[in-house]
């Protein structure tokens, strides 16, 4: 068990940089669109059809849905197992199902290797978080070692 490992439960692992980027970029995009729309004279605003307005709003909602899916990704470690939330999909794993967790250099996120020979992406630990992601992988490894029987 690595020194300084926190084995208290529950623990939640979330990406940091990705969430900040999504919230900041999304907020700025909405701000720019609203300010630009309000800057148009009324006669220019009236030239946009309902379908054009609906298309812009629909695209905005699709970008929001994609960003929200990335931002809500997480791993939740509890006594009974690990819950992996990747976008809108949730998977619950018992500790005995997990063989290893890896985060290779250059990988976008961590990967859980399972006893049935498959692997599950763990988007809650993003490689872009650098040392923070490495520390999170070490903590999950320690939990797997401690809670697997």
C-alpha positions in Angstrom: 0.0 0.0 0.0 1.5 3.4 -1.0 2.5 5.7 1.8 -0.1 8.3 2.5 -2.9 6.5 0.8 -6.3 7.6 1.9 -8.4 4.5 2.3 -11.5 6.2 3.9 -14.7 5.7 2.0 -16.6 7.0 0.2 -14.3 8.8 -2.2 -15.1 10.6 -5.4 -12.6 11.1 -8.2 -13.5 13.8 -10.8 -11.6 15.5 -13.6 -10.5 19.0 -12.7 -9.1 20.7 -15.8 -11.8 19.4 -18.2 -14.6 20.5 -15.9 -13.1 24.0 -15.6 -12.5 24.3 -19.3 -16.1 23.2 -20.1 -17.6 25.6 -17.6 -15.5 28.6 -18.6 -15.6 28.0 -22.3 -19.4 27.3 -22.2 -20.1 30.4 -20.1 -18.0 32.5 -22.4 -19.7 31.1 -25.5 -23.1 31.9 -24.1 -22.0 35.4 -23.1 -20.6 36.1 -26.6 -23.8 34.8 -28.3 -26.1 36.8 -26.1 -24.1 40.0 -26.4 -23.8 39.6 -30.1 -27.5 39.0 -30.4 -28.3 42.1 -28.3 -25.9 44.2 -30.4 -27.8 43.5 -33.6 -30.3 46.1 -34.5 -33.9 45.1 -34.3 -34.3 45.0 -38.1 -31.4 42.5 -38.4 -32.8 40.3 -35.6 -36.2 40.2 -37.4 -34.5 38.8 -40.5 -33.7 35.5 -38.7 -36.4 32.9 -39.2 -37.8 30.7 -36.5 -36.0 27.7 -38.0 -32.6 29.6 -37.9 -33.2 30.5 -34.3 -34.2 27.0 -33.4 -31.1 25.6 -35.1 -28.8 27.9 -33.1 -30.6 27.0 -29.9 -30.6 23.3 -30.8 -26.8 23.3 -31.5 -26.3 25.1 -28.2 -28.2 22.4 -26.3 -26.2 19.7 -28.0 -22.9 21.4 -27.0 -24.3 21.7 -23.5 -25.3 18.0 -23.4 -21.8 16.9 -24.6 -20.0 19.2 -22.1 -22.3 18.2 -19.3 -21.6 14.5 -20.0 -17.8 15.1 -19.8 -18.2 17.2 -16.7 -20.3 14.7 -14.8 -17.8 11.8 -15.4 -16.5 10.4 -12.1 -15.5 7.4 -10.1 -17.2 6.8 -6.7 -15.5 4.4 -4.4 -17.7 2.9 -1.7 -17.5 -0.2 0.6 -19.6 -2.3 -1.8 -17.6 -1.3 -5.0 -16.7 1.3 -7.5 -19.2 3.2 -9.5 -17.9 4.5 -12.8 -19.8 7.3 -14.5 -18.7 8.0 -18.1 -20.9 10.6 -19.7 -24.5 9.4 -19.3 -23.5 5.7 -18.7 -23.1 4.4 -15.2 -21.5 1.1 -14.3 -21.2 -0.4 -10.9 -18.3 -2.8 -10.2 -17.6 -4.9 -7.2 -14.0 -4.6 -5.9 -13.3 -8.3 -6.9 -14.1 -7.5 -10.5 -11.2 -5.0 -10.8 -7.8 -6.3 -11.5 -5.9 -3.1 -12.2 -6.2 0.6 -13.1 -3.7 2.2 -15.5 -3.0 5.6 -16.8 -0.4 5.4 -19.5 1.5 8.6 -20.6 -0.5 10.4 -23.2 -3.7 8.5 -22.5 -6.8 10.7 -22.2 -8.1 8.9 -19.1 -7.5 6.0 -16.9 -8.6 2.4 -17.8 -9.9 -0.3 -15.4 -8.9 -3.9 -16.3 -11.6 -6.3 -15.3 -11.5 -10.0 -14.3 -13.6 -11.0 -17.3 -10.9 -9.8 -19.7 -12.6 -6.6 -20.6 -11.6 -3.0 -19.8 -13.7 0.0 -18.8 -12.6 3.6 -19.4 -12.5 5.7 -16.2 -13.1 9.2 -17.6 -13.3 10.5 -14.0 -9.5 10.5 -14.0 -8.3 12.5 -16.9 -4.7 12.3 -18.1 -4.7 16.1 -18.7 -4.8 16.6 -14.9 -1.2 15.5 -14.7 0.2 14.8 -11.2 -3.4 15.0 -9.8 -4.5 12.2 -12.0 -1.5 10.1 -11.1 -2.2 10.5 -7.4 -5.9 9.6 -8.0 -4.8 6.4 -9.9 -2.5 5.5 -6.9 -5.4 6.0 -4.5 -7.7 3.8 -6.6 -5.0 1.1 -6.8 -4.6 1.2 -3.0 -8.3 0.8 -2.6 -8.4 -2.1 -5.0 -5.6 -3.8 -3.1 -7.2 -3.1 0.2 -10.8 -4.1 -0.6 -10.2 -7.1 -2.9 -10.4 -10.4 -1.1 
